[in-house]
Amino acid sequence: MDIVLQKDCFLQDMAHGPSRRGCCSSFLVNAVLANASMAYPSFHNRYQYWSPHNLAYQFMAEAKRLWELESDTPRLTTIQAAMLMNVNTNMNAMDEIGFNYTKRAVEMATQIGLLLPPRGSSLDGPVNGKQRRKTLSRNFTAWALFNFQALHVYILFEPPLINKPPDVPLPDPATNPEWYGQICLKYPGDTKLHTTHFPYQFQAQCQVRVIMNDMWIERFGSSRQSSPEGGTTMLPSTQLEQTNEFYARLKAWFDSLPDPLTPPRIVFPSQILPHSNYQNILANLYESITPTSSNVEMINTIKQAASCNFETLLRFYYLRHGFSYGDQFLVQPLNTLSFWSLSKVHAIVSQNHEIHEENNSELKATQSTLLLAAKGLYEQSASFYLDRLTLQLLRSKMRPQERNLLESEVLFYDRDYAGHHLPGNQHDKSIKSEENNKKKDGQTGSQTVSDRAGDNKDQGSAEKEPIREVRSKWVVTVRSVDDDPEIHRLQKLVMNNLKLDETFEWSGEDE
């Protein structure tokens, strides 16, 4: 989970009122509330970002208005809010637009010297509370922005926006937790506060994002050559050497994790997801390497262990927390696990032409993993349109066997969703067939499947979802860090697999 602002400074300046808001602004507050509204479980149809009745839509509309007024003036709060605007837009499957917020935030950071060594007041010595909060917030935001862009260029397969980490020292979380801001939880019926060890988590996140950023500098840097498809590949002479170097750095980071973040101690989603991200990177790292007799065993061991650990972590997440509460950082691992599993299903079937599926334990286990990931996407889709769209894409690539399992085991209580965007308008046919049956029974045909499936009036509006408004460069089905991303981008996959009109002219409303 990425934190884009120093929350203690933000809340303290909010409490002090408009005259002392160096770390808080109306724009930032609206961006925060828009982000929170997307996942608030009491709001029905909260994924419908286009609906004016959606509270997230209203906060985003006000945030966009304030962005137009403030985007020309570099401020710390504007940089923080821009990152949140990027996240909010990403979850609407419009990261092509949303990433412009982060690009502008980096420009602002350069203008105010945010990534340079700290200047002015130190946190040591006599400084007033307002100046101390501003210095804390400034130093924290420098790393938050670097972390944020490092993650987003990684999942979008874009060159880094920042080539080196901030010249801002990260203090020891054990002796200076105030720099990071602590986050504690209080459970019902318990009077104690329980720490989430956020300072350790943020420091570890900064360290691994430096490695990820360096990986992408190498991928898009001078040691690369253009591929015929338009992507880039590393020169053969340096590929294995660089991969081994990054593996060693990642392994050293993992081995040096503080005790609260080690695998036996992790509990919270914000602790589990960094581990899943680490395992995902390891699983992909050697995909493009052609093994030789001297390294084939090592490479296969790393890939198999990382893939197994990645799946285990997501199962652990589900058993501890479930998938029903909106978590914006779940879509990437759930998407990865689902398409990995689907690819494995196809491989098992293709290798066994006369397979008896009901007796094949490997196929059954893989289908179980596929359904778990699909269940996660489905439950997250109540909050985020991106998950909803990803699930439809996944479903379009399934065999009839897995699609039937999905509808009987996961979507059985929401037939409107299960039928949405079926190839050949099969859903429309199923509705007409059911209406005809009801007419034969003397009932009116006005109540459709979607009217009965939901618990509110807007459930049937799923047929009108604006899928053609997708503007996402998110790389969905890629397996290797050296794959050409262009053929794996969400917008292209949606057009090719959900039979969208490629000549559709995008609305400029969100530009």
GIURPE-V283375 format. One line per field, one symbol per residue. ss: DSSP state (H for helix, E for strand, - for the rest). psi: psi as a letter, one per 20 degrees, with the letter a starting at -180 (. if undefined). burial: 1 if it has 24 or more other C-alpha atoms within 12 Angstrom, else 0. A space follows every 50 residues. Layout:
# GIURPE-V283375
ss->???
psi->???
burial->???
This chain:
# GIURPE-V283375
ss->------HHHHHHHHHH-HHH-----HHHHHHHHHHHH------------- ----HHHHHHHHHHHHHHHH-----HHHHHHHHHHHHHHH----HHHHHH HHHHHHHHHHH-----------------HHHHHHHHHHHHHHHHHHHHHH HHHHHH--------------------HHH----EE--------EE--HHH HHHHHHHHHHHHHHHHHHH----EEE-----EEE-HHHHHHHHHHHHHHH HHHHH---HHH-------HHHHHHHHHHHHHHHHH----------HHHHH HHHHHHHHHHHHHHHHHHHHH--------HHHHHHHHHHHHHHHHHHHHH H-----HHH-HHHHHHHHHHHHHHHHHHHH----HHHHHHHHHHHH---H HHHHHHHHH-----HHHHH---HHHHHHHHHHHHHHHHHH--------HH HHH---HHHHHHHH--HHH-----E---------HHHHEHHHHHHHH--- -----------
psi->pppiqohggghghghirhikmhjqrhggghgghgghhhjoiioqkiimii piiphhgghhghghghghhiiiooqghhgghhghhggghgijklhhghih ghghhhgghhhjkhirqqrbpriqroqrgghggggggggghghggggghg ghhgiilqqqhpiqrqloqorphhimihhhpqpqqpqpjpiqppqjlggh ggghggghhgggghghgghjaijqqqqhiiaqqqphhighggghghgggg hhgghjpqgijqhiiqgqgihghhghgghggghhgjhipoqrhhjggggh gggggggghgggghhggghhirjhppoijhhghggghghggghhghgggh inhkpnhijohggghhhggghgghgghghhihhphghgghhhgghhiqrh ghhhgghhhgjhjmhgghipkppjkhgghhghghhghhhhjjqqjhorgh hhhrjrhjgiihijpmhijpmpjpogjqhqijqoihijqggghgghhjlq oijpoqqjgi.
burial->11111111111111000000111111111111111111110001111111 00011111111111011001100111111111111111111111111111 11111111100011100100001000000111111111111111111111 11111111111111110101000000111111100000000000011111 11111111111111111111000000000001111000110110011011 00110011011010011111111111111111111111100000000011 01100111111111111100001111111111111111111111110100 00000000000011011111111111111111111111111111111100 01101110011001111111110000100010000000000000000111 00100001111110111111111111111111111101111111101100 00000000010
